[in-house]
Amino acid sequence: MNKPTELMTKNHQIEACYRLFGAKIEQTRTVLGWTQEELGKKVHLTRASIANIEAGKQRILLHDVEKFCAAFGVQPKTLLRGLWI
């Protein structure tokens, strides 16, 4: 594989991780019956940020993963499981 192809593959994998993480956030929030705004207040992010995270459009910092876990009452491994191949 040449370098540009490797980079494109790596970027695709990274973007897929954020989409999968966002889907887990949305699924968990929905099961709990929370709106994006309610979740945003719990993790100190705006509703727009929650919408972008759920869509896989916004990258988040590791300490934000911890905030989501605390809000949902789960361990980080629960939200991160299955994101990487």
MODELLER restraints for C-alpha pairs under 7 A, 6 or more apart:
rsr = mdl.restraints
at = mdl.atoms
rsr.add(forms.Gaussian(group=physical.xy_distance, feature=features.Distance(at['CA:17:A'], at['CA:83:A']), mean=5.15, stdev=0.5))
rsr.add(forms.Gaussian(group=physical.xy_distance, feature=features.Distance(at['CA:17:A'], at['CA:84:A']), mean=6.57, stdev=0.5))
rsr.add(forms.Gaussian(group=physical.xy_distance, feature=features.Distance(at['CA:18:A'], at['CA:56:A']), mean=4.81, stdev=0.5))
rsr.add(forms.Gaussian(group=physical.xy_distance, feature=features.Distance(at['CA:18:A'], at['CA:59:A']), mean=6.71, stdev=0.5))
rsr.add(forms.Gaussian(group=physical.xy_distance, feature=features.Distance(at['CA:19:A'], at['CA:55:A']), mean=6.20, stdev=0.5))
rsr.add(forms.Gaussian(group=physical.xy_distance, feature=features.Distance(at['CA:19:A'], at['CA:56:A']), mean=3.93, stdev=0.5))
rsr.add(forms.Gaussian(group=physical.xy_distance, feature=features.Distance(at['CA:20:A'], at['CA:83:A']), mean=6.27, stdev=0.5))
rsr.add(forms.Gaussian(group=physical.xy_distance, feature=features.Distance(at['CA:21:A'], at['CA:79:A']), mean=6.94, stdev=0.5))
rsr.add(forms.Gaussian(group=physical.xy_distance, feature=features.Distance(at['CA:21:A'], at['CA:80:A']), mean=6.97, stdev=0.5))
rsr.add(forms.Gaussian(group=physical.xy_distance, feature=features.Distance(at['CA:21:A'], at['CA:83:A']), mean=6.86, stdev=0.5))
rsr.add(forms.Gaussian(group=physical.xy_distance, feature=features.Distance(at['CA:22:A'], at['CA:53:A']), mean=5.22, stdev=0.5))
rsr.add(forms.Gaussian(group=physical.xy_distance, feature=features.Distance(at['CA:22:A'], at['CA:54:A']), mean=3.66, stdev=0.5))
rsr.add(forms.Gaussian(group=physical.xy_distance, feature=features.Distance(at['CA:22:A'], at['CA:55:A']), mean=5.85, stdev=0.5))
rsr.add(forms.Gaussian(group=physical.xy_distance, feature=features.Distance(at['CA:22:A'], at['CA:56:A']), mean=5.30, stdev=0.5))
rsr.add(forms.Gaussian(group=physical.xy_distance, feature=features.Distance(at['CA:23:A'], at['CA:54:A']), mean=5.64, stdev=0.5))
rsr.add(forms.Gaussian(group=physical.xy_distance, feature=features.Distance(at['CA:24:A'], at['CA:79:A']), mean=6.54, stdev=0.5))
rsr.add(forms.Gaussian(group=physical.xy_distance, feature=features.Distance(at['CA:25:A'], at['CA:54:A']), mean=6.23, stdev=0.5))
rsr.add(forms.Gaussian(group=physical.xy_distance, feature=features.Distance(at['CA:26:A'], at['CA:54:A']), mean=5.63, stdev=0.5))
rsr.add(forms.Gaussian(group=physical.xy_distance, feature=features.Distance(at['CA:36:A'], at['CA:47:A']), mean=5.39, stdev=0.5))
rsr.add(forms.Gaussian(group=physical.xy_distance, feature=features.Distance(at['CA:36:A'], at['CA:50:A']), mean=6.01, stdev=0.5))
rsr.add(forms.Gaussian(group=physical.xy_distance, feature=features.Distance(at['CA:36:A'], at['CA:51:A']), mean=6.83, stdev=0.5))
rsr.add(forms.Gaussian(group=physical.xy_distance, feature=features.Distance(at['CA:37:A'], at['CA:46:A']), mean=6.95, stdev=0.5))
rsr.add(forms.Gaussian(group=physical.xy_distance, feature=features.Distance(at['CA:37:A'], at['CA:47:A']), mean=4.67, stdev=0.5))
rsr.add(forms.Gaussian(group=physical.xy_distance, feature=features.Distance(at['CA:40:A'], at['CA:46:A']), mean=5.24, stdev=0.5))
rsr.add(forms.Gaussian(group=physical.xy_distance, feature=features.Distance(at['CA:40:A'], at['CA:47:A']), mean=5.44, stdev=0.5))
rsr.add(forms.Gaussian(group=physical.xy_distance, feature=features.Distance(at['CA:40:A'], at['CA:50:A']), mean=6.21, stdev=0.5))
rsr.add(forms.Gaussian(group=physical.xy_distance, feature=features.Distance(at['CA:42:A'], at['CA:71:A']), mean=6.18, stdev=0.5))
rsr.add(forms.Gaussian(group=physical.xy_distance, feature=features.Distance(at['CA:43:A'], at['CA:67:A']), mean=5.41, stdev=0.5))
rsr.add(forms.Gaussian(group=physical.xy_distance, feature=features.Distance(at['CA:43:A'], at['CA:68:A']), mean=6.20, stdev=0.5))
rsr.add(forms.Gaussian(group=physical.xy_distance, feature=features.Distance(at['CA:43:A'], at['CA:71:A']), mean=6.79, stdev=0.5))
rsr.add(forms.Gaussian(group=physical.xy_distance, feature=features.Distance(at['CA:52:A'], at['CA:58:A']), mean=5.26, stdev=0.5))
rsr.add(forms.Gaussian(group=physical.xy_distance, feature=features.Distance(at['CA:53:A'], at['CA:59:A']), mean=6.80, stdev=0.5))
rsr.add(forms.Gaussian(group=physical.xy_distance, feature=features.Distance(at['CA:66:A'], at['CA:76:A']), mean=6.66, stdev=0.5))
rsr.add(forms.Gaussian(group=physical.xy_distance, feature=features.Distance(at['CA:69:A'], at['CA:75:A']), mean=5.91, stdev=0.5))
rsr.add(forms.Gaussian(group=physical.xy_distance, feature=features.Distance(at['CA:69:A'], at['CA:76:A']), mean=5.92, stdev=0.5))
